[in-house]
Amino acid sequence: MSVDLLGPLVSRETLVLAPVLGIYLLVSAVGFLRFPTAVADFSRDLCRHPAAMHAVGAVAFFVGAGIVSFHRHWGNPAEIAVTATGLWWAFEGAGMLAWPGSVVRAMQHPRYISTMRAMQWSALLVGAISYRWACSAARLSRRCSRPATR
């Protein structure tokens, strides 16, 4: 089911998932960006501990595949962001589960840390936009769904 929010139809799933993903991306990005060595420390720990790599991969795959299983909408930027985030996590998790050696080699590349920090800035932006959009859409949806009073 979809809701018309003065423009393209927005799925109810997007109205539920966008604020949750937005907050997660914001909090995660802030956590990594607050400490200059956070990305390097996290990556180093994953490379040293295969069980941690497997556990992180399993969670990423499960969450990403779950999102994509229930949310395959591409009608507007918010829907694209939610579905694309689910796909990213599913592929990232699958890589960690099936090809951990390749993931370790990628994490040891000289540009990995700078690339991941740039991705955290992107996650911060996407998270803020997703959360803000979802809150505005939810308020408008509640306003539009109320019966008219006289």
C-alpha positions in Angstrom: 0.0 0.0 0.0 1.2 3.5 -0.8 0.5 7.0 0.4 0.3 10.0 -1.9 2.4 12.8 -0.3 1.9 15.6 -2.7 3.9 13.9 -5.4 5.1 10.4 -6.2 3.5 7.6 -4.2 5.6 6.6 -1.2 5.3 3.1 0.2 4.3 2.5 3.8 7.4 0.4 4.1 9.5 3.4 3.2 7.7 5.5 5.8 8.7 2.8 8.4 12.2 2.0 7.3 13.6 5.4 6.3 13.7 7.0 9.8 15.2 3.8 11.3 17.9 3.6 8.6 18.4 7.3 8.8 19.1 7.3 12.5 21.3 4.2 12.2 23.4 5.8 9.4 23.7 9.1 11.4 24.7 7.4 14.7 27.1 5.0 13.0 28.8 7.8 10.9 29.1 10.0 13.9 30.7 7.2 15.9 33.3 6.5 13.2 34.0 10.2 12.4 34.5 11.3 16.0 37.6 9.3 16.3 40.2 9.5 13.4 41.4 6.0 14.0 38.0 4.3 14.4 37.8 3.0 10.8 41.4 1.7 10.9 40.9 0.1 14.3 37.6 -1.6 13.3 39.1 -2.9 10.0 42.2 -4.2 11.7 40.1 -6.0 14.3 37.9 -7.6 11.6 41.0 -8.7 9.7 42.6 -10.3 12.8 39.5 -12.2 14.0 37.8 -14.4 11.4 34.9 -15.1 13.8 34.2 -11.4 14.1 34.3 -11.0 10.3 31.8 -13.9 10.0 29.5 -12.4 12.7 29.5 -8.9 11.2 29.0 -10.4 7.7 26.1 -12.5 9.0 24.3 -9.5 10.6 24.9 -7.3 7.5 23.6 -10.0 5.2 20.6 -10.8 7.3 19.6 -7.2 7.8 20.3 -6.2 4.2 18.5 -9.2 2.7 15.6 -8.6 5.1 15.2 -5.0 3.9 15.3 -6.1 0.3 12.9 -8.9 0.9 10.2 -6.5 2.1 11.2 -3.3 0.4 11.8 -3.3 -3.4 10.6 0.2 -4.3 12.4 2.6 -6.6 9.8 5.4 -7.1 11.5 8.3 -5.4 14.8 9.2 -3.7 13.8 7.9 -0.2 12.7 4.6 -1.6 15.9 4.3 -3.7 18.0 5.1 -0.6 16.2 2.5 1.5 16.4 -0.3 -1.1 20.0 0.6 -2.1 21.1 0.5 1.6 19.6 -2.9 1.9 21.3 -4.1 -1.2 24.6 -2.7 -0.1 24.4 -4.4 3.3 23.4 -7.7 1.7 26.3 -7.7 -0.8 28.7 -6.5 1.9 27.6 -9.3 4.3 27.7 -11.9 1.5 31.3 -10.9 0.7 32.3 -11.2 4.4 30.7 -14.6 4.6 31.8 -16.2 1.3 35.0 -14.4 0.5 36.6 -13.1 3.7 40.1 -13.2 2.3 39.1 -10.8 -0.5 37.5 -8.5 2.1 40.7 -8.6 4.2 42.8 -7.7 1.1 40.5 -4.9 0.3 40.7 -3.6 3.8 44.5 -3.6 3.6 44.5 -1.5 0.5 46.3 1.9 1.1 43.2 3.9 0.1 40.7 1.8 2.1 40.7 4.1 5.2 40.2 7.3 3.2 37.5 5.7 1.1 35.7 4.5 4.2 35.9 7.9 5.9 34.4 9.5 2.8 31.7 6.9 2.9 31.0 7.8 6.5 30.5 11.4 5.5 28.1 10.2 2.7 26.3 8.0 5.3 25.9 11.1 7.6 24.3 13.1 4.8 22.1 10.3 3.6 21.1 9.5 7.1 20.2 13.1 7.9 18.2 13.5 4.7 16.4 10.1 5.1 15.5 10.8 8.7 14.3 14.4 8.0 12.3 13.3 4.9 10.7 10.4 6.8 9.7 12.6 9.7 8.2 15.2 7.4 6.4 12.5 5.3 5.0 10.9 8.4 3.6 14.2 9.8 2.0 14.9 6.4 0.7 11.4 6.1 -1.0 11.6 9.6 -2.4 15.0 8.7 -3.8 13.7 5.3 -5.2 10.6 6.8 -7.3 12.2 9.5 -11.0 12.5 8.8 -12.1 16.0 8.0 -13.8 17.8 11.0 -16.4 20.4 10.8 
